[in-house]
Amino acid sequence: MPKTEDPEILEFQAALVRSIEQALAGEGRVTTGEEIAKRTAGRPPQAVHKVPVTLRLDPASLARWRASGKGWQTRAAQVLAKHAPS
């Protein structure tokens, strides 16, 4: 097969070579043994703990929320909070 001169592939190859050179030179993120020892398993603690609830919605409303994309539950919670009685 002949070599392609695709600009995207050439750019990717150049970026890959730069990245490898930086890693070999010790540039970028360096993790020390102390940093590794400080790590804990699991997710970091959340500032606000969310409470699971059961909420019954009509199928059309639920479909519209889900169709709005990733994060729909957070957006729905924000709307509920905004319109909740004081």
MMTF fields as JSON, N, C-alpha, C and O atoms, coordinates in Angstrom:
{
  "mmtfVersion": "1.0.0",
  "mmtfProducer": "UNKNOWN",
  "numBonds": 343,
  "numAtoms": 344,
  "numGroups": 86,
  "numChains": 1,
  "numModels": 1,
  "chainsPerModel": [1],
  "groupsPerChain": [86],
  "chainIdList": ["A"],
  "bondAtomList": [4, 2, 8, 6, 12, 10, 16, 14, 20, 18, 24, 22, 28, 26, 32, 30, 36, 34, 40, 38, 44, 42, 48, 46, 52, 50, 56, 54, 60, 58, 64, 62, 68, 66, 72, 70, 76, 74, 80, 78, 84, 82, 88, 86, 92, 90, 96, 94, 100, 98, 104, 102, 108, 106, 112, 110, 116, 114, 120, 118, 124, 122, 128, 126, 132, 130, 136, 134, 140, 138, 144, 142, 148, 146, 152, 150, 156, 154, 160, 158, 164, 162, 168, 166, 172, 170, 176, 174, 180, 178, 184, 182, 188, 186, 192, 190, 196, 194, 200, 198, 204, 202, 208, 206, 212, 210, 216, 214, 220, 218, 224, 222, 228, 226, 232, 230, 236, 234, 240, 238, 244, 242, 248, 246, 252, 250, 256, 254, 260, 258, 264, 262, 268, 266, 272, 270, 276, 274, 280, 278, 284, 282, 288, 286, 292, 290, 296, 294, 300, 298, 304, 302, 308, 306, 312, 310, 316, 314, 320, 318, 324, 322, 328, 326, 332, 330, 336, 334, 340, 338],
  "bondOrderList": [1, 1, 1, 1, 1, 1, 1, 1, 1, 1, 1, 1, 1, 1, 1, 1, 1, 1, 1, 1, 1, 1, 1, 1, 1, 1, 1, 1, 1, 1, 1, 1, 1, 1, 1, 1, 1, 1, 1, 1, 1, 1, 1, 1, 1, 1, 1, 1, 1, 1, 1, 1, 1, 1, 1, 1, 1, 1, 1, 1, 1, 1, 1, 1, 1, 1, 1, 1, 1, 1, 1, 1, 1, 1, 1, 1, 1, 1, 1, 1, 1, 1, 1, 1, 1],
  "groupList": [{"groupName": "MET", "atomNameList": ["N", "CA", "C", "O"], "elementList": ["N", "C", "C", "O"], "formalChargeList": [0, 0, 0, 0], "bondAtomList": [1, 0, 2, 1, 3, 2], "bondOrderList": [1, 1, 2], "singleLetterCode": "M", "chemCompType": "L-PEPTIDE LINKING"}, {"groupName": "PRO", "atomNameList": ["N", "CA", "C", "O"], "elementList": ["N", "C", "C", "O"], "formalChargeList": [0, 0, 0, 0], "bondAtomList": [1, 0, 2, 1, 3, 2], "bondOrderList": [1, 1, 2], "singleLetterCode": "P", "chemCompType": "L-PEPTIDE LINKING"}, {"groupName": "LYS", "atomNameList": ["N", "CA", "C", "O"], "elementList": ["N", "C", "C", "O"], "formalChargeList": [0, 0, 0, 0], "bondAtomList": [1, 0, 2, 1, 3, 2], "bondOrderList": [1, 1, 2], "singleLetterCode": "K", "chemCompType": "L-PEPTIDE LINKING"}, {"groupName": "THR", "atomNameList": ["N", "CA", "C", "O"], "elementList": ["N", "C", "C", "O"], "formalChargeList": [0, 0, 0, 0], "bondAtomList": [1, 0, 2, 1, 3, 2], "bondOrderList": [1, 1, 2], "singleLetterCode": "T", "chemCompType": "L-PEPTIDE LINKING"}, {"groupName": "GLU", "atomNameList": ["N", "CA", "C", "O"], "elementList": ["N", "C", "C", "O"], "formalChargeList": [0, 0, 0, 0], "bondAtomList": [1, 0, 2, 1, 3, 2], "bondOrderList": [1, 1, 2], "singleLetterCode": "E", "chemCompType": "L-PEPTIDE LINKING"}, {"groupName": "ASP", "atomNameList": ["N", "CA", "C", "O"], "elementList": ["N", "C", "C", "O"], "formalChargeList": [0, 0, 0, 0], "bondAtomList": [1, 0, 2, 1, 3, 2], "bondOrderList": [1, 1, 2], "singleLetterCode": "D", "chemCompType": "L-PEPTIDE LINKING"}, {"groupName": "ILE", "atomNameList": ["N", "CA", "C", "O"], "elementList": ["N", "C", "C", "O"], "formalChargeList": [0, 0, 0, 0], "bondAtomList": [1, 0, 2, 1, 3, 2], "bondOrderList": [1, 1, 2], "singleLetterCode": "I", "chemCompType": "L-PEPTIDE LINKING"}, {"groupName": "LEU", "atomNameList": ["N", "CA", "C", "O"], "elementList": ["N", "C", "C", "O"], "formalChargeList": [0, 0, 0, 0], "bondAtomList": [1, 0, 2, 1, 3, 2], "bondOrderList": [1, 1, 2], "singleLetterCode": "L", "chemCompType": "L-PEPTIDE LINKING"}, {"groupName": "PHE", "atomNameList": ["N", "CA", "C", "O"], "elementList": ["N", "C", "C", "O"], "formalChargeList": [0, 0, 0, 0], "bondAtomList": [1, 0, 2, 1, 3, 2], "bondOrderList": [1, 1, 2], "singleLetterCode": "F", "chemCompType": "L-PEPTIDE LINKING"}, {"groupName": "GLN", "atomNameList": ["N", "CA", "C", "O"], "elementList": ["N", "C", "C", "O"], "formalChargeList": [0, 0, 0, 0], "bondAtomList": [1, 0, 2, 1, 3, 2], "bondOrderList": [1, 1, 2], "singleLetterCode": "Q", "chemCompType": "L-PEPTIDE LINKING"}, {"groupName": "ALA", "atomNameList": ["N", "CA", "C", "O"], "elementList": ["N", "C", "C", "O"], "formalChargeList": [0, 0, 0, 0], "bondAtomList": [1, 0, 2, 1, 3, 2], "bondOrderList": [1, 1, 2], "singleLetterCode": "A", "chemCompType": "L-PEPTIDE LINKING"}, {"groupName": "VAL", "atomNameList": ["N", "CA", "C", "O"], "elementList": ["N", "C", "C", "O"], "formalChargeList": [0, 0, 0, 0], "bondAtomList": [1, 0, 2, 1, 3, 2], "bondOrderList": [1, 1, 2], "singleLetterCode": "V", "chemCompType": "L-PEPTIDE LINKING"}, {"groupName": "ARG", "atomNameList": ["N", "CA", "C", "O"], "elementList": ["N", "C", "C", "O"], "formalChargeList": [0, 0, 0, 0], "bondAtomList": [1, 0, 2, 1, 3, 2], "bondOrderList": [1, 1, 2], "singleLetterCode": "R", "chemCompType": "L-PEPTIDE LINKING"}, {"groupName": "SER", "atomNameList": ["N", "CA", "C", "O"], "elementList": ["N", "C", "C", "O"], "formalChargeList": [0, 0, 0, 0], "bondAtomList": [1, 0, 2, 1, 3, 2], "bondOrderList": [1, 1, 2], "singleLetterCode": "S", "chemCompType": "L-PEPTIDE LINKING"}, {"groupName": "GLY", "atomNameList": ["N", "CA", "C", "O"], "elementList": ["N", "C", "C", "O"], "formalChargeList": [0, 0, 0, 0], "bondAtomList": [1, 0, 2, 1, 3, 2], "bondOrderList": [1, 1, 2], "singleLetterCode": "G", "chemCompType": "PEPTIDE LINKING"}, {"groupName": "HIS", "atomNameList": ["N", "CA", "C", "O"], "elementList": ["N", "C", "C", "O"], "formalChargeList": [0, 0, 0, 0], "bondAtomList": [1, 0, 2, 1, 3, 2], "bondOrderList": [1, 1, 2], "singleLetterCode": "H", "chemCompType": "L-PEPTIDE LINKING"}, {"groupName": "TRP", "atomNameList": ["N", "CA", "C", "O"], "elementList": ["N", "C", "C", "O"], "formalChargeList": [0, 0, 0, 0], "bondAtomList": [1, 0, 2, 1, 3, 2], "bondOrderList": [1, 1, 2], "singleLetterCode": "W", "chemCompType": "L-PEPTIDE LINKING"}],
  "groupTypeList": [0, 1, 2, 3, 4, 5, 1, 4, 6, 7, 4, 8, 9, 10, 10, 7, 11, 12, 13, 6, 4, 9, 10, 7, 10, 14, 4, 14, 12, 11, 3, 3, 14, 4, 4, 6, 10, 2, 12, 3, 10, 14, 12, 1, 1, 9, 10, 11, 15, 2, 11, 1, 11, 3, 7, 12, 7, 5, 1, 10, 13, 7, 10, 12, 16, 12, 10, 13, 14, 2, 14, 16, 9, 3, 12, 10, 10, 9, 11, 7, 10, 2, 15, 10, 1, 13],
  "groupIdList": [1, 2, 3, 4, 5, 6, 7, 8, 9, 10, 11, 12, 13, 14, 15, 16, 17, 18, 19, 20, 21, 22, 23, 24, 25, 26, 27, 28, 29, 30, 31, 32, 33, 34, 35, 36, 37, 38, 39, 40, 41, 42, 43, 44, 45, 46, 47, 48, 49, 50, 51, 52, 53, 54, 55, 56, 57, 58, 59, 60, 61, 62, 63, 64, 65, 66, 67, 68, 69, 70, 71, 72, 73, 74, 75, 76, 77, 78, 79, 80, 81, 82, 83, 84, 85, 86],
  "secStructList": [7, 7, 7, 7, 7, 7, 2, 2, 2, 2, 2, 2, 2, 2, 2, 2, 2, 2, 2, 2, 2, 2, 2, 2, 2, 6, 7, 1, 7, 7, 7, 7, 2, 2, 2, 2, 2, 2, 7, 7, 1, 1, 7, 7, 7, 7, 1, 1, 7, 7, 7, 7, 7, 7, 7, 7, 7, 7, 2, 2, 2, 2, 2, 2, 2, 2, 2, 6, 7, 6, 6, 2, 2, 2, 2, 2, 2, 2, 2, 2, 2, 2, 2, 1, 7, 7],
  "xCoordList": [0.834, 0.0, 0.879, 1.89, 0.481, 1.257, 0.994, -0.085, 1.993, 1.837, 0.872, 0.944, -0.034, -0.948, -0.357, 0.357, -0.641, -0.187, -1.372, -1.501, -2.233, -3.405, -2.939, -2.22, -3.334, -2.869, -3.259, -2.493, -4.426, -4.848, -3.948, -3.589, -3.588, -2.724, -1.333, -0.733, -0.813, 0.497, 0.502, 1.471, -0.576, -0.676, -0.743, -0.115, -1.517, -1.615, -0.261, 0.135, 0.452, 1.765, 2.738, 3.503, 2.712, 3.605, 3.257, 4.151, 1.964, 1.542, 1.939, 2.345, 1.822, 2.194, 3.693, 4.099, 4.501, 5.947, 6.284, 7.118, 5.643, 5.89, 5.508, 6.225, 4.384, 3.914, 4.893, 5.183, 5.394, 6.358, 7.649, 8.234, 8.092, 9.312, 9.14, 10.059, 7.97, 7.704, 7.711, 8.26, 7.104, 7.065, 8.468, 8.805, 9.282, 10.648, 11.488, 12.408, 11.179, 11.914, 11.4, 11.978, 10.323, 9.778, 8.91, 8.645, 8.46, 7.591, 6.145, 5.781, 5.336, 3.923, 3.64, 4.396, 2.582, 2.13, 3.1, 3.391, 3.596, 4.486, 3.807, 3.395, 3.692, 3.065, 4.153, 4.897, 4.232, 5.233, 4.617, 3.402, 5.472, 4.994, 4.104, 3.151, 4.408, 3.591, 2.186, 1.206, 2.087, 0.773, -0.039, -1.243, 0.617, -0.079, -0.56, -1.666, 0.263, -0.104, -1.298, -2.065, -1.474, -2.585, -3.923, -4.977, -3.892, -5.124, -5.965, -5.449, -7.272, -8.199, -9.041, -9.172, -9.594, -10.415, -11.769, -12.253, -12.366, -13.715, -13.75, -12.724, -14.961, -15.18, -14.829, -14.875, -14.478, -14.239, -15.56, -16.622, -15.511, -16.736, -17.466, -16.84, -18.788, -19.611, -19.993, -20.219, -20.063, -20.443, -21.924, -22.301, -22.763, -24.201, -24.599, -24.367, -25.197, -25.653, -27.057, -27.949, -27.247, -28.551, -29.345, -28.783, -30.653, -31.546, -32.348, -33.004, -32.313, -33.11, -34.6, -34.993, -35.417, -36.867, -37.554, -36.937, -38.823, -39.651, -40.61, -41.305, -40.655, -41.504, -42.236, -41.611, -43.535, -44.325, -44.595, -45.181, -44.163, -44.37, -45.128, -45.044, -45.872, -46.54, -45.476, -44.438, -45.734, -44.711, -44.22, -43.041, -45.102, -44.686, -43.688, -42.692, -43.948, -43.026, -41.672, -40.632, -41.686, -40.437, -39.656, -38.436, -40.355, -39.683, -39.036, -37.934, -39.701, -39.137, -37.898, -36.912, -37.937, -36.757, -35.589, -34.469, -35.859, -34.781, -34.219, -33.021, -35.092, -34.649, -33.759, -33.058, -33.784, -32.967, -31.484, -30.637, -31.178, -29.774, -29.239, -29.959, -27.94, -27.268, -27.41, -27.312, -27.639, -27.804, -29.243, -29.507, -30.186, -31.589, -32.112, -32.953, -31.639, -32.125, -31.687, -32.455, -30.476, -29.985, -30.786, -31.173, -31.037, -31.827, -33.248, -33.799, -33.848, -35.199, -35.198, -36.129, -34.192, -34.093, -33.952, -34.509, -33.213, -33.054, -34.375, -34.686, -35.159, -36.47, -37.391, -38.101, -37.386, -38.216, -37.814, -38.678, -36.529, -36.051, -36.441, -36.808, -36.358, -36.67, -38.157, -38.498, -39.024, -40.465, -41.084, -42.306, -40.256, -40.775, -41.28, -40.696, -42.363, -42.849, -41.84, -41.142, -41.772, -40.799, -41.259, -40.565],
  "yCoordList": [-1.185, 0.0, 1.248, 1.308, 2.24, 3.484, 4.281, 4.2, 5.048, 5.89, 7.021, 7.642, 7.274, 8.389, 9.634, 9.551, 10.754, 12.027, 12.774, 13.987, 12.041, 12.639, 13.599, 13.189, 14.868, 15.859, 15.509, 15.772, 14.927, 14.561, 13.481, 13.537, 12.507, 11.424, 11.973, 11.616, 12.837, 13.428, 14.275, 14.247, 15.029, 15.843, 14.96, 15.254, 13.871, 12.933, 12.321, 12.234, 11.898, 11.285, 12.269, 11.894, 13.522, 14.528, 14.776, 14.895, 14.855, 15.067, 13.879, 14.051, 12.685, 11.478, 11.481, 11.157, 11.839, 11.89, 12.934, 12.674, 14.135, 15.169, 14.665, 14.898, 13.978, 13.461, 12.443, 12.463, 11.569, 10.56, 11.24, 10.858, 12.236, 12.96, 13.665, 13.666, 14.265, 14.919, 13.905, 14.171, 12.746, 11.718, 11.222, 11.033, 11.014, 10.55, 11.609, 11.272, 12.892, 13.973, 14.249, 15.062, 13.583, 13.777, 15.001, 15.454, 15.549, 16.722, 16.29, 15.142, 17.226, 16.925, 16.41, 16.691, 15.672, 15.181, 14.139, 13.142, 14.387, 13.444, 13.003, 13.838, 11.724, 11.193, 10.619, 9.724, 11.149, 10.663, 9.562, 9.367, 8.867, 7.824, 8.386, 7.731, 9.609, 10.243, 10.538, 10.345, 11.007, 11.285, 10.002, 9.992, 8.939, 7.662, 7.167, 6.638, 7.332, 6.873, 7.639, 7.088, 8.907, 9.732, 9.345, 9.654, 8.684, 8.345, 7.361, 6.501, 7.515, 6.571, 5.929, 6.472, 4.804, 4.1, 4.787, 5.41, 4.671, 5.184, 6.623, 7.25, 7.119, 8.492, 9.474, 9.134, 10.692, 11.705, 12.069, 11.942, 12.517, 12.854, 14.017, 14.953, 13.946, 14.982, 16.027, 15.698, 17.278, 18.349, 18.245, 18.506, 17.863, 17.746, 16.302, 15.764, 15.691, 14.321, 14.34, 14.99, 13.632, 13.577, 12.423, 11.418, 12.587, 11.597, 10.94, 11.64, 9.618, 8.962, 9.035, 8.837, 9.322, 9.394, 8.669, 8.377, 8.386, 7.841, 8.935, 9.511, 9.223, 10.272, 9.712, 9.182, 9.825, 9.311, 10.434, 11.458, 10.233, 11.209, 10.553, 9.341, 11.366, 10.791, 10.479, 11.139, 9.477, 9.034, 10.137, 10.163, 11.047, 12.114, 13.057, 13.443, 13.431, 14.318, 13.655, 14.274, 12.401, 11.675, 11.56, 11.722, 11.281, 11.162, 12.484, 12.486, 13.612, 14.919, 15.213, 15.734, 14.885, 15.108, 14.255, 14.744, 12.982, 12.082, 12.498, 12.362, 13.006, 13.434, 14.673, 14.99, 15.373, 16.577, 16.243, 17.136, 14.969, 14.551, 14.263, 14.299, 13.975, 13.62, 14.741, 15.919, 14.376, 15.36, 15.791, 16.764, 15.077, 15.485, 15.442, 16.262, 14.513, 14.418, 15.641, 16.157, 16.09, 17.28, 18.504, 19.317, 18.638, 19.772, 19.725, 20.764, 18.546, 18.42, 18.812, 19.478, 18.424, 18.771, 20.287, 20.858, 20.936, 22.387, 23.097, 24.083, 22.595, 23.193, 23.009, 23.938, 21.825, 21.584, 22.502, 23.052, 22.668, 23.526, 24.984, 25.699, 25.407, 26.799, 27.108, 28.209, 26.137, 26.367, 25.799, 25.793, 25.334, 24.801, 25.948, 27.032, 25.702, 26.746, 27.009, 26.099, 28.247, 28.632, 28.206, 28.448],
  "zCoordList": [0.0, 0.0, 0.0, 0.699, -0.791, -0.79, 0.486, 1.073, 0.902, 2.085, 1.762, 0.701, 2.703, 2.512, 3.139, 4.138, 2.578, 3.102, 3.71, 3.547, 4.409, 5.045, 6.133, 7.044, 6.057, 7.041, 8.476, 9.403, 8.668, 10.024, 10.606, 11.781, 9.797, 10.268, 10.567, 11.581, 9.695, 9.924, 11.193, 11.951, 11.432, 12.635, 13.886, 14.903, 13.791, 14.917, 15.225, 16.388, 14.19, 14.388, 15.032, 15.92, 14.59, 15.162, 16.63, 17.468, 16.945, 18.338, 19.204, 20.353, 18.658, 19.396, 19.701, 20.817, 18.732, 18.936, 19.996, 20.864, 19.947, 20.961, 22.345, 23.318, 22.428, 23.71, 24.288, 25.484, 23.447, 23.904, 24.351, 25.365, 23.606, 23.983, 25.327, 26.147, 25.56, 26.842, 27.976, 29.046, 27.75, 28.789, 29.12, 30.289, 28.093, 28.318, 29.025, 29.771, 28.797, 29.437, 30.846, 31.568, 31.239, 32.58, 32.711, 33.824, 31.595, 31.636, 31.833, 31.578, 32.289, 32.471, 33.86, 34.79, 34.015, 35.315, 35.85, 35.189, 37.06, 37.72, 39.01, 39.814, 39.204, 40.412, 41.298, 40.898, 42.508, 43.45, 44.314, 44.332, 45.014, 45.916, 47.007, 47.431, 47.473, 48.511, 47.993, 48.712, 46.744, 46.162, 46.032, 46.287, 45.639, 45.488, 46.847, 46.955, 47.891, 49.234, 49.785, 50.575, 49.385, 49.871, 49.248, 49.804, 48.118, 47.415, 48.215, 48.929, 48.073, 48.693, 47.602, 46.506, 47.901, 46.927, 46.794, 47.738, 45.635, 45.425, 44.961, 44.698, 44.872, 44.434, 45.543, 46.725, 45.151, 46.185, 46.87, 46.26, 48.118, 48.822, 48.151, 47.655, 48.141, 47.543, 48.584, 49.748, 48.164, 49.076, 49.446, 50.589, 48.477, 48.711, 48.447, 47.364, 49.448, 49.269, 48.701, 49.245, 47.614, 46.979, 47.573, 48.007, 47.584, 48.171, 47.055, 46.284, 46.948, 45.912, 46.26, 47.409, 45.245, 45.43, 44.284, 43.26, 44.468, 43.401, 42.978, 43.815, 41.699, 41.165, 39.96, 39.041, 39.958, 38.831, 37.842, 38.194, 36.605, 35.539, 34.399, 34.198, 33.653, 32.489, 31.43, 31.38, 30.589, 29.617, 28.689, 28.335, 28.29, 27.366, 28.043, 27.432, 29.299, 30.017, 30.207, 29.978, 30.624, 30.832, 29.53, 29.518, 28.439, 27.141, 26.744, 26.195, 27.011, 26.671, 27.505, 26.983, 28.803, 29.644, 29.164, 29.02, 28.918, 28.476, 27.124, 26.873, 26.252, 24.92, 24.993, 24.032, 26.121, 26.254, 26.434, 26.416, 26.607, 26.638, 28.027, 29.026, 28.049, 29.287, 30.307, 29.961, 31.553, 32.61, 32.806, 33.512, 32.187, 32.266, 33.692, 34.06, 34.498, 35.876, 36.693, 37.506, 36.478, 37.175, 36.753, 37.593, 35.446, 34.969, 35.516, 35.878, 35.582, 36.136, 37.599, 38.054, 38.343, 39.755, 39.926, 40.864, 39.029, 39.095, 38.851, 39.519, 37.888, 37.614, 38.808, 39.193, 39.394, 40.571, 41.726, 42.409, 41.942, 43.029, 42.795, 43.728, 41.551, 41.207, 41.475, 41.908, 41.217, 41.311, 42.598, 42.75, 43.5, 44.763, 45.64, 45.652, 46.37, 47.281, 48.392, 48.84, 48.823, 49.859, 51.228, 52.215]
}
